[in-house]
Amino acid sequence: MKILKSWLKDYIDIKLTDSEMAEKLNISGTEVESVTSFLDSNVVIAEIKDIKKHPNADRLRIATVFDGKSDLTVVCGAPNIEVGQKVPLAKLGAKLGDIEIKKTEIRGVESEGMICAEDELGLGNDHAGIIVLPNEYKIGKPLSEYVESDAVFELEITPNRGDCLSHIGIAREIAALTGRSISKTPISLDMNSANIKDRLSIKITDKKLCPQYMARLIEGIKVGPSPDWLKKRLELLGLKPINNIVDVTNFVMYDLGQPLHAFDADKIDGKEIIVRKNKPNEKVKTLDGVERIIKDAILITDKNKAIAIAGVMGGNNSEISEETTRVVIESAEFNRKNIRKTAKELGLVTEASYRFERGINSGSVEYALNKAAKMMQELAGGRIISGIAKEEEKAPNKTLEIEYEKINNLTGLDLSVSEINRILNSLGFEVKNDLCIVPFWRHDIEIWQDLAEEVARIYGYNKITPLALQEVKAPKKSTYYYKEMVKDALAEEGFVEAINYPYLSEDGIKAANLKTKDLLEIANPIQPENKYLRNSLVPGLLKSIAKNPSFDLILFFEVGKVFSRKNENNNLAIVSAGKNAKNEIEKVIENICVRFKIDKKYFNIKELTTNELQKFKIKKPVVYKSELNLDNLISLIKVSGEDLELKLNQKRINYRPVSKFPAITRDLAFIVDKKIESSAVEETITEISELIARVELFDEFTSDKFGVNKKNIAFHIYLQHPERTMIDKEADDIIKSVIKNIEGKFKASLRK
Amino acid sequence: MQKGNLHPITQYTREVVKIFESLGFDVFEGPEVDNEWYNFDALNVPSDHPSRDVQDTFWLKNGRLLRTHTSNSQVRYAEKNKPPIKMIVPGRCYRNEATDSRHETTFMQLEGLYIDKNVKIGHLFWTLETFLKKIYGDAIEVRFRPHHYPFVEPGMDVDIKYQGKWLEVLGSGMVHPKVLRNMKIDPNKYSGYAFGLGIDRLVMLKYGIEDIRQLYSSDLRFLKQF
């Protein structure tokens, strides 16, 4: 939701800078997603140091200005510049409206910025000369710190706060936060002597669906474009101005939060507007030109036809056109749940339905109507017919007991009754004795806890004292701890944990030879790959193998949920591929069985067939897999409490993003002392350059031919640049440095 | 010959669990496929209220759903355990969204719930501040900001100051009386707090990982770094 700072000033005098206002809104619960200030922070205060004539233009001069850091040359056409003045300087890169200030040559002289006039900064209409700033403004500071300018605030309004979907709503928040109050001008209308009673009446068939419906009639209007100020406000909110009638309805919606609708009165048959439920399969062609079949909606109808889907969108049969001279303005309150249901069913969420669904200010329906009527008359002329056609059965205000003691206890704040009352008053609550009357716009306030939140958020969450928790009881060791222990056992044997997507696509099902009747199916996936839930971890892990062709040996495991039509449980799957695949998977399973005292029969190791490998696009010749129900396995595990301690990784991690550019591979073999850990060498190599993407040990063996107590260790070294293709020369230099480092640090010798 | 690797999400979750373990929280894991009651209605998120739209839900053909948050475990756990309740739920959650570098259809969340006599907002503040200091060091600045979650009242987001800017890391609040009643717990006798954090985002922050999809890519060049 976009809010314009200048618009808020219709209601409250704001003395806050843009960032102060954002901060206040943020810490009181209105999240500010962005602030676009009109005055760019690259417009700074600068001092004119020197002025020279322009060699090629009589009207231009060359000024040397100091921006707090350096002297800049700026070509200027203003007649009123003088040495010693403080002036607003738009530096290179500053944005003034849609224009970005760039280095330009003006009649042969390069200009490094612009000294600005009032209109260029959006601060007024004066273009006669540049603004001369007061002497106390500090050189180099952004001008926005000193002068008022406009800004657009993009806010995230949570679904409970429909009242904040308007400028008056945000003005109320700011009033409460700054201890001020908003001023709402009463509306007086200049009305015609004719009475609406003779021309229009309202009938509501069920007031539960529509507690209030009001309409005014204006005759003799002239439809045309809106004035610039109105167009500008709407455009800044991202709306397209249409005409002076429609624009007023939109203006009032963003102003007061009350959605309005304007009908061409001459297109309404008869003298009565009837608000009713739809008939079965009734059709309405809406303003967007779509004919819609209505299943469940409140309709606005005349004698013969539906003219609008209440609270959602008007009908195109009664739309305002250039020829319209008589306008009926509708201002109403509809049942929140009904509007929500209709908008969902039609897939038609509009600014109006969005607000009705969240609840409008039920106390301001008539005010909004009057404000719109007044504005339309001002902008489009015509006569407002006296009186309002209406039916209403407005719900009374909610009253709530203020539980002062409970509020203080829950928040830990020790606030006096009068302090709590003051805060509630500032938010529009009326307090009588220990009761408060909830304002008509706050549909979210239902219980004393809601009041506690109001009090605490305005008073300040930062004033709440943290309270330590008492008595710590040793937690029970649940399944989670057993799963983590099993993961450790696998990682210790060299296996890498994958977390794969738990879905299967149609293609994946075919490749894995699964039957859809065994699978849980997602009814509404927006991506085709999310159509089914996996009933096995293996297809995912086989894809994982296929994705890593550059590794000689691939050892993966995954622990995760699998789903059948009736059930879900944790599975464990292990896969191995490449050289030594069989040995590795057998060894890890053997170890798990010994460690957790489990019979090996629970594990079933299978080699994949050539056909299966092809289906999964795996290039490795040997692949083994094993999968079992981990929940069952855990029930068999016998360990002591200590084994279930969670272990943290002590390894220092220096994460490097995976580069998209091709890698250069070099192999190096070293002869080192038998006692040296290959992992220590590996770590050292990795740290030699940021461009070493990966180091992989591929050979390690002892032999007397290297000398007593010596061994051979060999690594693949992958060199890769994050932003471009690496060149051979760079790789050579790094490899040289690797050799030098390893030879020095580990007393190693390169094996040639 | 080579040592393997645990997924960074597993490692980070352990760190978090260990901290809450030291504060006396039990670990519970609820179902990932659940029904509308536990995931929404029991948590004061009725289908006829716009708060339901905040989360894009995967619905299953059998009428059930993939949990959108670990909060589905709150009422389930409370049905089987009497207060005082002090538990955390690490687990996978789902959102029916188009994926990009910031959005995933699946992610790891960790829920916390504490219900006892006389639990106050100050207890929630202390717990989360203690947790964040253990993760980020004692110097970390923490702030609580009001926010709406239907299952808590008051509700708040928790920010930390990160590289000079406030960054949201947790959602939290005092358990809503309607939720306590759905747990068959008397809100006049008991109160509590709940919180939730997204593990994926914190892992990304910790290592400077730019694309969330990297976490689920099974790319050994990525996984072997952890």
HADDOCK unambig.tbl for C-alpha pairs under 7 A between the chains (distance, minus, plus):
assign (segid A and resid 27 and name CA) (segid B and resid 145 and name CA) 5.04 0.50 0.50
assign (segid A and resid 27 and name CA) (segid B and resid 146 and name CA) 6.73 0.50 0.50
assign (segid A and resid 28 and name CA) (segid B and resid 145 and name CA) 6.54 0.50 0.50
assign (segid A and resid 28 and name CA) (segid B and resid 146 and name CA) 5.90 0.50 0.50
assign (segid A and resid 29 and name CA) (segid B and resid 145 and name CA) 6.01 0.50 0.50
assign (segid A and resid 29 and name CA) (segid B and resid 146 and name CA) 4.28 0.50 0.50
assign (segid A and resid 29 and name CA) (segid B and resid 147 and name CA) 5.34 0.50 0.50
assign (segid A and resid 158 and name CA) (segid B and resid 148 and name CA) 6.24 0.50 0.50
assign (segid A and resid 159 and name CA) (segid B and resid 50 and name CA) 5.84 0.50 0.50
assign (segid A and resid 159 and name CA) (segid B and resid 51 and name CA) 5.41 0.50 0.50
assign (segid A and resid 337 and name CA) (segid B and resid 48 and name CA) 5.76 0.50 0.50
assign (segid A and resid 340 and name CA) (segid B and resid 48 and name CA) 6.97 0.50 0.50
assign (segid A and resid 358 and name CA) (segid B and resid 50 and name CA) 6.90 0.50 0.50
assign (segid A and resid 410 and name CA) (segid B and resid 120 and name CA) 4.83 0.50 0.50
assign (segid A and resid 410 and name CA) (segid B and resid 121 and name CA) 6.06 0.50 0.50
assign (segid A and resid 411 and name CA) (segid B and resid 120 and name CA) 6.34 0.50 0.50
assign (segid A and resid 411 and name CA) (segid B and resid 121 and name CA) 5.44 0.50 0.50
assign (segid A and resid 411 and name CA) (segid B and resid 122 and name CA) 6.94 0.50 0.50
assign (segid A and resid 412 and name CA) (segid B and resid 120 and name CA) 6.96 0.50 0.50
assign (segid A and resid 412 and name CA) (segid B and resid 122 and name CA) 6.58 0.50 0.50
assign (segid A and resid 449 and name CA) (segid B and resid 153 and name CA) 6.09 0.50 0.50
assign (segid A and resid 449 and name CA) (segid B and resid 154 and name CA) 6.61 0.50 0.50
assign (segid A and resid 450 and name CA) (segid B and resid 153 and name CA) 6.43 0.50 0.50
assign (segid A and resid 450 and name CA) (segid B and resid 154 and name CA) 6.62 0.50 0.50
assign (segid A and resid 453 and name CA) (segid B and resid 154 and name CA) 4.96 0.50 0.50
assign (segid A and resid 457 and name CA) (segid B and resid 146 and name CA) 6.41 0.50 0.50
assign (segid A and resid 461 and name CA) (segid B and resid 144 and name CA) 6.38 0.50 0.50
assign (segid A and resid 464 and name CA) (segid B and resid 122 and name CA) 6.34 0.50 0.50
assign (segid A and resid 465 and name CA) (segid B and resid 122 and name CA) 5.57 0.50 0.50
assign (segid A and resid 466 and name CA) (segid B and resid 122 and name CA) 4.16 0.50 0.50
assign (segid A and resid 466 and name CA) (segid B and resid 123 and name CA) 5.94 0.50 0.50
assign (segid A and resid 466 and name CA) (segid B and resid 125 and name CA) 5.20 0.50 0.50
assign (segid A and resid 466 and name CA) (segid B and resid 126 and name CA) 4.53 0.50 0.50
assign (segid A and resid 467 and name CA) (segid B and resid 122 and name CA) 4.77 0.50 0.50
assign (segid A and resid 467 and name CA) (segid B and resid 123 and name CA) 4.68 0.50 0.50
assign (segid A and resid 467 and name CA) (segid B and resid 126 and name CA) 5.48 0.50 0.50
assign (segid A and resid 468 and name CA) (segid B and resid 123 and name CA) 6.03 0.50 0.50
assign (segid A and resid 468 and name CA) (segid B and resid 126 and name CA) 5.72 0.50 0.50
assign (segid A and resid 469 and name CA) (segid B and resid 123 and name CA) 6.30 0.50 0.50
assign (segid A and resid 472 and name CA) (segid B and resid 23 and name CA) 5.84 0.50 0.50
assign (segid A and resid 472 and name CA) (segid B and resid 24 and name CA) 4.85 0.50 0.50
assign (segid A and resid 473 and name CA) (segid B and resid 24 and name CA) 5.03 0.50 0.50
assign (segid A and resid 474 and name CA) (segid B and resid 24 and name CA) 5.79 0.50 0.50
assign (segid A and resid 475 and name CA) (segid B and resid 21 and name CA) 6.33 0.50 0.50
assign (segid A and resid 475 and name CA) (segid B and resid 24 and name CA) 5.65 0.50 0.50
assign (segid A and resid 475 and name CA) (segid B and resid 25 and name CA) 5.99 0.50 0.50
assign (segid A and resid 475 and name CA) (segid B and resid 26 and name CA) 4.84 0.50 0.50
assign (segid A and resid 476 and name CA) (segid B and resid 26 and name CA) 5.86 0.50 0.50
assign (segid A and resid 478 and name CA) (segid B and resid 27 and name CA) 6.32 0.50 0.50
assign (segid A and resid 478 and name CA) (segid B and resid 28 and name CA) 6.89 0.50 0.50
assign (segid A and resid 480 and name CA) (segid B and resid 27 and name CA) 6.96 0.50 0.50
assign (segid A and resid 491 and name CA) (segid B and resid 3 and name CA) 6.66 0.50 0.50
assign (segid A and resid 491 and name CA) (segid B and resid 4 and name CA) 4.35 0.50 0.50
assign (segid A and resid 491 and name CA) (segid B and resid 5 and name CA) 5.35 0.50 0.50
assign (segid A and resid 491 and name CA) (segid B and resid 6 and name CA) 6.29 0.50 0.50
assign (segid A and resid 492 and name CA) (segid B and resid 3 and name CA) 5.85 0.50 0.50
assign (segid A and resid 492 and name CA) (segid B and resid 4 and name CA) 5.93 0.50 0.50
assign (segid A and resid 493 and name CA) (segid B and resid 3 and name CA) 6.11 0.50 0.50
assign (segid A and resid 493 and name CA) (segid B and resid 4 and name CA) 6.37 0.50 0.50
assign (segid A and resid 494 and name CA) (segid B and resid 2 and name CA) 5.27 0.50 0.50
assign (segid A and resid 494 and name CA) (segid B and resid 3 and name CA) 3.98 0.50 0.50
assign (segid A and resid 494 and name CA) (segid B and resid 4 and name CA) 3.50 0.50 0.50
assign (segid A and resid 495 and name CA) (segid B and resid 4 and name CA) 4.46 0.50 0.50
assign (segid A and resid 495 and name CA) (segid B and resid 5 and name CA) 6.54 0.50 0.50
assign (segid A and resid 496 and name CA) (segid B and resid 4 and name CA) 4.92 0.50 0.50
assign (segid A and resid 496 and name CA) (segid B and resid 5 and name CA) 4.62 0.50 0.50
assign (segid A and resid 496 and name CA) (segid B and resid 6 and name CA) 6.16 0.50 0.50
assign (segid A and resid 497 and name CA) (segid B and resid 5 and name CA) 6.11 0.50 0.50
assign (segid A and resid 497 and name CA) (segid B and resid 6 and name CA) 5.09 0.50 0.50
assign (segid A and resid 497 and name CA) (segid B and resid 7 and name CA) 5.34 0.50 0.50
assign (segid A and resid 498 and name CA) (segid B and resid 7 and name CA) 6.41 0.50 0.50
assign (segid A and resid 498 and name CA) (segid B and resid 218 and name CA) 5.61 0.50 0.50
assign (segid A and resid 499 and name CA) (segid B and resid 216 and name CA) 5.68 0.50 0.50
assign (segid A and resid 500 and name CA) (segid B and resid 216 and name CA) 5.36 0.50 0.50
assign (segid A and resid 500 and name CA) (segid B and resid 218 and name CA) 6.92 0.50 0.50
assign (segid A and resid 501 and name CA) (segid B and resid 216 and name CA) 6.65 0.50 0.50
assign (segid A and resid 521 and name CA) (segid B and resid 60 and name CA) 5.75 0.50 0.50
assign (segid A and resid 521 and name CA) (segid B and resid 61 and name CA) 5.70 0.50 0.50
assign (segid A and resid 522 and name CA) (segid B and resid 58 and name CA) 6.50 0.50 0.50
assign (segid A and resid 522 and name CA) (segid B and resid 59 and name CA) 5.83 0.50 0.50
assign (segid A and resid 522 and name CA) (segid B and resid 60 and name CA) 4.26 0.50 0.50
assign (segid A and resid 522 and name CA) (segid B and resid 61 and name CA) 5.76 0.50 0.50
assign (segid A and resid 523 and name CA) (segid B and resid 59 and name CA) 5.50 0.50 0.50
assign (segid A and resid 523 and name CA) (segid B and resid 60 and name CA) 4.95 0.50 0.50
assign (segid A and resid 523 and name CA) (segid B and resid 61 and name CA) 4.84 0.50 0.50
assign (segid A and resid 524 and name CA) (segid B and resid 58 and name CA) 6.29 0.50 0.50
assign (segid A and resid 524 and name CA) (segid B and resid 59 and name CA) 6.15 0.50 0.50
assign (segid A and resid 525 and name CA) (segid B and resid 58 and name CA) 6.60 0.50 0.50
assign (segid A and resid 525 and name CA) (segid B and resid 96 and name CA) 6.52 0.50 0.50
assign (segid A and resid 526 and name CA) (segid B and resid 96 and name CA) 6.62 0.50 0.50
assign (segid A and resid 526 and name CA) (segid B and resid 97 and name CA) 6.83 0.50 0.50
assign (segid A and resid 526 and name CA) (segid B and resid 98 and name CA) 6.88 0.50 0.50
assign (segid A and resid 527 and name CA) (segid B and resid 98 and name CA) 6.88 0.50 0.50
assign (segid A and resid 544 and name CA) (segid B and resid 218 and name CA) 5.40 0.50 0.50
assign (segid A and resid 547 and name CA) (segid B and resid 219 and name CA) 6.88 0.50 0.50
assign (segid A and resid 548 and name CA) (segid B and resid 219 and name CA) 6.50 0.50 0.50
assign (segid A and resid 548 and name CA) (segid B and resid 220 and name CA) 6.56 0.50 0.50
assign (segid A and resid 646 and name CA) (segid B and resid 14 and name CA) 6.71 0.50 0.50
assign (segid A and resid 648 and name CA) (segid B and resid 11 and name CA) 6.85 0.50 0.50
assign (segid A and resid 648 and name CA) (segid B and resid 15 and name CA) 6.88 0.50 0.50
assign (segid A and resid 653 and name CA) (segid B and resid 225 and name CA) 6.84 0.50 0.50
assign (segid A and resid 653 and name CA) (segid B and resid 226 and name CA) 6.25 0.50 0.50
assign (segid A and resid 655 and name CA) (segid B and resid 207 and name CA) 5.99 0.50 0.50
assign (segid A and resid 655 and name CA) (segid B and resid 225 and name CA) 6.45 0.50 0.50
assign (segid A and resid 657 and name CA) (segid B and resid 209 and name CA) 6.98 0.50 0.50
assign (segid A and resid 658 and name CA) (segid B and resid 221 and name CA) 6.71 0.50 0.50
assign (segid A and resid 658 and name CA) (segid B and resid 222 and name CA) 6.43 0.50 0.50
